[in-house]
Amino acid sequence: MGNPTLSWNLVSDVHRLLEYQFMVNALQAGTIVAVMAGVVGWYMVLRRQSFAGHTIAVMAFPGASGAALAGLPTALGYYLACGIAALTIGRAGGAAGRGRSGESATIGVVQVAGLAAGFLFLSLYSGVLEQLETLLFGTFLGIDSNQVLTLLVIAVVVLGVLALVGRPLLLASLDPELARARGVPVGALDIGFLLVLSLAVAATSQITGALLVFALLVAPAAAAQALTPRPGLSLVLSVAFALLVTWVGLGISYFSIYPLGFFVTSLAFGLYVLAQLVRRLVL
Amino acid sequence: MLSHEFIRNAYLAGTFIALACGVVGWFTVLRGQVFAGDALSHVAFVGAIAAAVIGVDERVGLFVLTLGLAAVMAGLGARAQANDVTIGVVFSWVLGIGVLLIAVLSTSSSGGNGLIVANTLFGSIFGLGAPQGIAAAAIGLGAVLAALAIARPLLYASLDPELAGLHGVPVRALGLALALLIGIVTAEGTQAIGALLVLGLIAAPGGAALALTSKPYLGMTLSAAIALAAMWGGIALSYAIPSLPPSTAIIALAVGAYALASVSTIAL
């Protein structure tokens, strides 16, 4: 792709960005992932489940290395491992009932168990090591139109499920006792949300890498919730922020030799800090 | 087995790292701060990469970054305990900087980069030299003694922060002290079992001990004992089965202990 340089003409920059098919694919994939991450992340932040989200995200690593060892498609490994982790966290959290400290220990243990298994798979199958960095830190190169289609299907499923259970889930997240009294199946929603989260996280990690999903899942949602207490508005803001971070990040990294992960996380962090400042100084 | 020097170094460093992880981990689980420990251990990875880019000793990078972030996170939260969103946003940004540093490293140096990344992420306890082993043992011992020295007030501040504050216990300072201790333990543990796995020696023994007993000092001792058993057993297992990496073996034993403890409390 030569050595693209940024000019002052923004229109021609965008035009040059879209000349290449891989960049069009990356923007499509990024847009789908950002919308999904903006919505799912909003619920995750509301429910204070960032640690669970992070743990599910790093399961991409044992998933991918396990799939390579077994000769299965990598993406299948992602979704399987993330789903298993979500079910384990959900079941253990419900069964143990030892409050927050017990839950955080369970999530931590699930995480290292997955990572240790991934490391074992990796050392049994030495071929994946070159992809380790990509797996953990993401890439936007080489996304083909099949992957874009898969991401779209997953996003439709995830957003469809959330559209159906969005209201009871909101109530169950904010006030579980009240929700239970009104006959909302809180336990089923807890597990259901973790499964939705695992789908979203597995999809997001294919763009940002397993370690950087928070750039799209936590920071935009947290920034939006800092700015307004109204659920609908902050949900829209969260999606808008996620889109902004993804588009600007992709744009900058196209013109730079440095990796996408750095720009996306820095933009997300900057946005979060800005939102906190606005909240304290203006609102 | 003990006639090999690398095994002796592994046991020397591993023993004290495990004891420190066990004691500090018990408090970490008690206070529900496992996510903070997780963030610090991932950030340790960035510290090691940064040290490689600048060209200083890996340990300098590890300790500067983990202690720095521990202080920052303690400063951002009420009672020196940051909430999960703050932790998530901050540590994902630091990891993003790590990605940049990996790119810088791979354009500036020839090869060896992949090895640094893999070693830092998953550790290499068999690769520790004698000076590193002795240093790790000394730091581990120091962390255990420091944790025991503040154990009483820290316990009080953790179980009932309001009352402890009224009695003049410095709740914030103790929170910061524990955060720094978690930072030290993760930095030290990263060299042995890696930035991605050191959490296992913090969360699993502490979680198992808290599931089995509510008595504080018994719990701390039990936690340290479980961590130690996982470390010793893991090193021996990995020596016996060469295709099993030591970090995986150690973590597998720790996770097994946690699973057993959880199942036994549900059954009882």
Interface residues (C-beta under 8 A of the other chain):
Chain A: V45 R48 Q49 S50 F51 G53 H54 V58 A92 A95 A96 R98 R100 S101 G102 E103 S104 A105 T106 I107 G108 V109 Q111 V112 A113 L115 A116 A117 F119 L120 S123 L124 L129 E130 L132 E133 L136 F137 G209 L211 L212 V213 F214 A215 V218 A219 A222 I257 Y258 P259 G261 F262 F263 V264 T265 S266 A268 F269 Y272
Chain B: V29 L30 R31 G32 Q33 V34 F35 G37 D38 H42 N83 D84 V85 I87 G88 V89 V90 F91 S92 W93 L95 G96 I97 G98 V99 L100 I102 A103 V104 T107 G114 V117 A118 L121 F122 G194 L196 L197 L199 G200 I202 A203 A204 G206 G207 L210 A211 S243 L244 P245 S247 T248 I251 A252 A254 V255 Y258 A259 S262 T265 I266
